[in-house]
Amino acid sequence: MEYFRNRLRYYITHYSLYGRAIGKWVIVSAVVGILSGLLGSAFHIGVEYATQFRLEHPWILYTLPGIGLLIVALYKLLHTEGLNTNDIISEVQSGKGIRLRLLPSIFLATILTHLAGGSAGREGAALQMGGSLGFSAGRLMHLDDRDMRTATMAGMAAFFAALFGTPLAATVFAMAVISVGLLYHAALIPCLLSSMTAYGISLLLGVEPTRFTVAVPETGVLMMLRVAVLAALCAFVSILFCSVLHYSEKILREKLKNPWLRVFVGGMILLGLSLVFASGRYNGAGMTVITEAVENGTALPWDFLLKMLFTGITLGAGFKGGEVVPSFYVGATFGCVVGPLLGLPAGFAAAVGLVAVFCAVVNCPIASVFLAVELFGAEGMLFFALACGLSFVLSGYGGIYSSQRILYDKLKARYIDVHTNAHHEGEHTEAERQFR
């Protein structure tokens, strides 16, 4: 009898730990999800309004240099100079704190960037604001160091879901983007709950989820081979994109060390380029061009190259925003143009290009497959999975987030632990040395 009483006490104690843990994360996720849903929806509406205002009033492009100076002033006023998405990733890796002042900084600066016509996305702001919210919520609830990191990831996932309407992709992305090769399974419930909460609130507030209509061809060996070739080409495009971003920032910072001068000169260059390419296709996020490529199968042969240039100068000069939507643009327009040369339908090739380039620049193949399913539907999942797998392996050890760590080799199951973009600084992984 005593044995059964002891076992009963054990089970009660054991499962009460699970109950308390789940209860804790339900509360944290609800708070983070609600806040992220509200702020994410406001941010989405703000960016959309700024974009619409710019399209209706083209003269606003002439304010690019002045708005750049305003952004620098805002960051200096709030003491957030130099903080970006890499700091959010570093916080999860090392536990260093995040300033809540980053939230209003990136919120206002990204809207201003889109208003003036800078080429940037939204998810960089989403990860920074969501991470700040998650970290601050965890601190208010007196979570320990490890739980603070999980709360930060939950905030990243929630804000991403509120902006794009892709809660599953947001969940896996937040868990996987920190360290390549390591998935933080303990963060699954917090990230999923917060993502679903934020997504639900965004729908209630009228934010339309990002969705595309794509005609998927029949699965066959020949079609798979064509997709594989396109994925390999997208991997090389992703390397070029990351290099443009990295070297644009490096050159601008080395040549123009003063942030005021750098953002003003960068704004003048962007203004000049915008006047030369007067269509406005390369200003802002470019969601209209992405939609045309995926749903109508139309893009210009040089779209992906010019978008790289515009984005590199925008972010390198000091304007604010994200790199993911530009990567969507680059992948979709490249796939749309090159796909038909390989015998692929242009719209479908644009969809494959979008997820393949995204996967390569963020080094998150599983999250990319989920993203493809949520954006385009599950019918072409095998094609998208193949494209993501190949682009991930062939893209090497670069990426858009320099603080991201690649823990396991892409070519062999071995621990390497190198930072993304280490090769830009003259360092090489063991795998890279074998091919030098």
Secondary structure, DSSP 8 states (H G I E B T S, - for coil): -HHHHHHHHHHHHHHHHHHHHHHHHHHHHHHHHHHHHHHHHHHHHHHHHHHHHHHH-GGGGGGHHHHHHHHHHHHHHTT-TT--HHHHHHHHHH-----TTHHHHHHHHHHHHHHHT---BSHHHHHHHHHHHHHHHHHHTT--HHHHHHHHHHHHHHHHHHHHS-HHHHHHHHHHSSEET---GGGHHHHHHHHHHHHHHHHHTT--------------HHHHHHHHHHHHHHHHHHHHHHHHHHHHHHHHHHH--SHHHHHHHHHHHHHHHHHHTTT-TTSS--HHHHHIIIII----TTHHHHHHHHHHHHHHHT---BSHHHHHHHHHHHHHHHGGGGT--HHHHHHHHHHHHHHHHHT-HHHHHHHHHHHH-STTHHHHHHHHHHHHHHTTT--S-TT-EEEE-SSSS-EEEEETTGGGGT---HHHHTT-
